[in-house]
Amino acid sequence: MTKTNTLVFIAGWGLGVAPLQALATALTHELSSVLPDFVVQLQPLPDFTGQDTAAVIQQLNIELPNHCWLAGWSLGGMLATAVAAQRQNTCAGLISVASNACFVVKDTWLNAMPSSNFIAFHKRCQNNLTKGLKHFSQLCSQGATDPKVLSRELLTMALMPDLNVMLEGLNLLAKLDNRAAIAHFSSPQLHLFAADDALVPVTAAADYQILNAQAAVEVLGQSHACVLAEPQLLAQRMAEFIVSHQNA
């Protein structure tokens, strides 16, 4: 398969690409000695407005480079997984960080956020987006070495676009179901979970391994915001995975 020396890293909900900058820099540095032409491209979330789930995935599939590696954090990881499943062997590989196959609990996917918690958070954002983002930053930071400092740093990165855009993003988060995508993806895939993630239960890691025994599924990092708090740790593992498969 033809592969480009590009990894596209899709942002999570509410915070844009800023939390991924340090990880992108560390990953580029890790790869530079082995794959000097490799490029890490940060990708903001697409415009969800007025689009159903299939349309959002199709938009990304059209916009992103051909034959590249796809990666993403949280919602970005779910979108990367969905696009990778459409591309199959025309996707060089997939890496998700602090992401889940289903963000909200379903009948046969229990290691996820309870629907009552999600509905309460959705209402909190609808009533006061500023308070909703503050709470989100706190949840992202739970489990980190210094959660208060990390939460404040995340909050400075928070986007404040149109409320409807933010709510549409949450709706997409609740609707995405990547179980079949993970089970049937044929190219290399690495899924990284954080040990004390308050948004994506680490127990989902075992469920991923059941979905696809060929997938690399690992616990690495502490909080949901491990991309910001532990960029070097993640970059080392991601680089190792990319190098091991880039010339396979």
C-alpha positions as semicolon CSV with decimal commas, in nm:
position;residue;x (nm);y (nm);z (nm)
1;M;0,000;0,000;0,000
2;T;0,114;0,352;-0,077
3;K;0,169;0,553;0,242
4;T;0,226;0,921;0,294
5;N;0,462;1,047;0,564
6;T;0,172;1,225;0,733
7;L;-0,026;1,171;1,051
8;V;-0,343;1,375;1,088
9;F;-0,440;1,423;1,454
10;I;-0,804;1,526;1,505
11;A;-0,892;1,747;1,803
12;G;-1,138;1,665;2,078
13;W;-1,457;1,849;2,171
14;G;-1,454;2,203;2,305
15;L;-1,081;2,278;2,325
16;G;-0,958;2,291;1,965
17;V;-0,609;2,181;1,865
18;A;-0,424;2,368;2,143
19;P;-0,407;2,069;2,385
20;L;-0,240;1,864;2,109
21;Q;0,041;2,106;2,025
22;A;0,295;1,970;2,274
23;L;0,221;1,611;2,171
24;A;0,257;1,697;1,803
25;T;0,595;1,861;1,870
26;A;0,716;1,566;2,079
27;L;0,597;1,315;1,820
28;T;0,770;1,500;1,537
29;H;1,091;1,502;1,741
30;E;1,062;1,130;1,819
31;L;1,016;1,046;1,450
32;S;1,275;1,287;1,310
33;S;1,575;1,055;1,334
34;V;1,399;0,761;1,170
35;L;1,140;0,925;0,943
36;P;1,282;1,275;0,885
37;D;1,014;1,373;0,634
38;F;0,722;1,267;0,854
39;V;0,466;1,542;0,920
40;V;0,220;1,565;1,209
41;Q;-0,083;1,772;1,109
42;L;-0,334;1,894;1,366
43;Q;-0,693;1,893;1,245
44;P;-0,975;2,091;1,410
45;L;-1,315;1,932;1,434
46;P;-1,533;1,977;1,126
47;D;-1,842;2,194;1,118
48;F;-2,121;1,972;1,249
49;T;-2,400;2,223;1,188
50;G;-2,696;2,070;1,011
51;Q;-2,509;1,749;0,925
52;D;-2,586;1,397;1,036
53;T;-2,316;1,160;1,156
54;A;-2,257;1,000;0,816
55;A;-2,218;1,341;0,651
56;V;-1,959;1,457;0,906
57;I;-1,754;1,141;0,854
58;Q;-1,780;1,174;0,478
59;Q;-1,670;1,539;0,495
60;L;-1,357;1,442;0,686
61;N;-1,289;1,152;0,451
62;I;-1,289;1,393;0,158
63;E;-1,084;1,665;0,329
64;L;-0,803;1,456;0,482
65;P;-0,493;1,348;0,286
66;N;-0,498;1,013;0,112
67;H;-0,309;0,715;0,258
68;C;-0,217;0,903;0,577
69;W;-0,209;0,785;0,937
70;L;-0,519;0,893;1,128
71;A;-0,519;0,978;1,498
72;G;-0,741;1,161;1,740
73;W;-0,811;1,251;2,099
74;S;-1,149;1,174;2,258
75;L;-1,417;1,276;2,003
76;G;-1,136;1,324;1,751
77;G;-1,031;0,964;1,810
78;M;-1,386;0,847;1,743
79;L;-1,397;1,043;1,417
80;A;-1,053;0,915;1,314
81;T;-1,174;0,560;1,377
82;A;-1,487;0,612;1,168
83;V;-1,290;0,758;0,876
84;A;-1,024;0,486;0,899
85;A;-1,296;0,221;0,878
86;Q;-1,422;0,376;0,555
87;R;-1,071;0,385;0,408
88;Q;-0,960;0,040;0,529
89;N;-0,626;-0,048;0,363
90;T;-0,597;0,298;0,210
91;C;-0,542;0,425;0,567
92;A;-0,181;0,374;0,680
93;G;-0,290;0,317;1,040
94;L;-0,506;0,443;1,324
95;I;-0,421;0,572;1,672
96;S;-0,681;0,683;1,924
97;V;-0,609;0,845;2,261
98;A;-0,862;0,854;2,547
99;S;-1,139;0,758;2,308
100;N;-1,422;0,507;2,330
101;A;-1,611;0,298;2,077
102;C;-1,932;0,443;2,222
103;F;-1,900;0,746;2,447
104;V;-2,238;0,686;2,614
105;V;-2,350;0,351;2,757
106;K;-2,543;0,123;2,522
107;D;-2,713;-0,209;2,597
108;T;-2,411;-0,408;2,484
109;W;-2,141;-0,147;2,562
110;L;-2,147;-0,079;2,935
111;N;-1,798;0,065;2,991
112;A;-1,889;0,418;2,891
113;M;-2,048;0,730;3,038
114;P;-2,393;0,667;3,189
115;S;-2,663;0,835;2,981
116;S;-2,790;1,027;3,286
117;N;-2,444;1,186;3,331
118;F;-2,426;1,279;2,965
119;I;-2,774;1,432;2,963
120;A;-2,690;1,636;3,276
121;F;-2,369;1,764;3,116
122;H;-2,552;1,849;2,792
123;K;-2,807;2,051;2,990
124;R;-2,531;2,224;3,187
125;C;-2,368;2,339;2,863
126;Q;-2,702;2,443;2,715
127;N;-2,783;2,656;3,021
128;N;-2,436;2,808;3,063
129;L;-2,162;2,710;2,821
130;T;-1,889;2,881;3,024
131;K;-1,974;2,675;3,332
132;G;-2,008;2,365;3,116
133;L;-1,658;2,408;2,975
134;K;-1,520;2,469;3,322
135;H;-1,674;2,143;3,442
136;F;-1,544;1,966;3,131
137;S;-1,191;2,090;3,200
138;Q;-1,216;1,959;3,556
139;L;-1,333;1,617;3,434
140;C;-1,052;1,602;3,178
141;S;-0,799;1,670;3,454
142;Q;-0,919;1,416;3,711
143;G;-0,649;1,159;3,777
144;A;-0,361;1,387;3,674
145;T;-0,068;1,461;3,904
146;D;-0,186;1,821;3,952
147;P;-0,548;1,834;3,835
148;K;-0,617;2,193;3,943
149;V;-0,326;2,335;3,741
150;L;-0,412;2,117;3,442
151;S;-0,778;2,215;3,457
152;R;-0,692;2,586;3,456
153;E;-0,457;2,537;3,162
154;L;-0,725;2,351;2,965
155;L;-0,981;2,618;3,038
156;T;-0,759;2,884;2,881
157;M;-0,774;2,677;2,561
158;A;-1,152;2,641;2,556
159;L;-1,329;2,749;2,241
160;M;-1,635;2,971;2,266
161;P;-1,809;2,939;1,930
162;D;-2,183;2,938;1,871
163;L;-2,364;2,739;2,141
164;N;-2,546;2,533;1,880
165;V;-2,214;2,420;1,730
166;M;-2,097;2,297;2,070
167;L;-2,424;2,116;2,137
168;E;-2,415;1,957;1,791
169;G;-2,069;1,828;1,878
170;L;-2,204;1,670;2,195
171;N;-2,490;1,514;2,000
172;L;-2,239;1,362;1,759
173;L;-2,037;1,231;2,053
174;A;-2,345;1,049;2,182
175;K;-2,442;0,904;1,843
176;L;-2,110;0,768;1,718
177;D;-2,079;0,391;1,745
178;N;-1,745;0,252;1,629
179;R;-1,775;-0,107;1,744
180;A;-1,802;-0,246;1,391
181;A;-1,534;-0,003;1,270
182;I;-1,282;-0,131;1,527
183;A;-1,375;-0,493;1,471
184;H;-1,329;-0,482;1,094
185;F;-1,048;-0,230;1,042
186;S;-0,773;-0,410;0,851
187;S;-0,474;-0,176;0,890
188;P;-0,267;-0,130;1,210
189;Q;-0,454;0,024;1,502
190;L;-0,337;0,141;1,845
191;H;-0,582;0,250;2,112
192;L;-0,441;0,423;2,421
193;F;-0,645;0,454;2,741
194;A;-0,563;0,656;3,053
195;A;-0,559;0,481;3,391
196;D;-0,777;0,732;3,581
197;D;-0,980;0,881;3,296
198;A;-1,303;1,032;3,431
199;L;-1,470;1,043;3,088
200;V;-1,363;0,718;2,919
201;P;-1,349;0,423;3,162
202;V;-1,020;0,237;3,143
203;T;-1,223;-0,084;3,162
204;A;-1,324;-0,022;2,799
205;A;-0,973;-0,129;2,699
206;A;-1,061;-0,495;2,756
207;D;-1,373;-0,453;2,544
208;Y;-1,162;-0,319;2,257
209;Q;-0,942;-0,627;2,271
210;I;-1,254;-0,844;2,244
211;L;-1,371;-0,644;1,942
212;N;-1,042;-0,697;1,761
213;A;-0,772;-0,925;1,900
214;Q;-0,526;-0,790;1,641
215;A;-0,556;-0,431;1,766
216;A;-0,291;-0,293;2,001
217;V;-0,477;-0,176;2,313
218;E;-0,280;-0,026;2,600
219;V;-0,318;0,178;2,918
220;L;-0,081;0,473;2,908
221;G;-0,107;0,799;3,098
222;Q;-0,328;0,913;3,383
223;S;-0,610;1,153;3,299
224;H;-0,833;1,218;2,998
225;A;-0,607;1,517;2,930
226;C;-0,297;1,298;2,906
227;V;-0,232;1,451;2,562
228;L;-0,148;1,776;2,736
229;A;-0,014;1,647;3,069
230;E;0,205;1,362;2,940
231;P;0,293;1,440;2,577
232;Q;0,639;1,281;2,582
233;L;0,508;0,950;2,717
234;L;0,243;0,929;2,447
235;A;0,475;1,049;2,171
236;Q;0,729;0,777;2,242
237;R;0,472;0,500;2,217
238;M;0,301;0,648;1,912
239;A;0,633;0,693;1,731
240;E;0,734;0,336;1,809
241;F;0,405;0,209;1,669
242;I;0,425;0,420;1,353
243;V;0,787;0,322;1,280
244;S;0,714;-0,046;1,333
245;H;0,439;-0,038;1,071
246;Q;0,545;0,238;0,833
247;N;0,774;0,016;0,627
248;A;0,590;-0,311;0,681
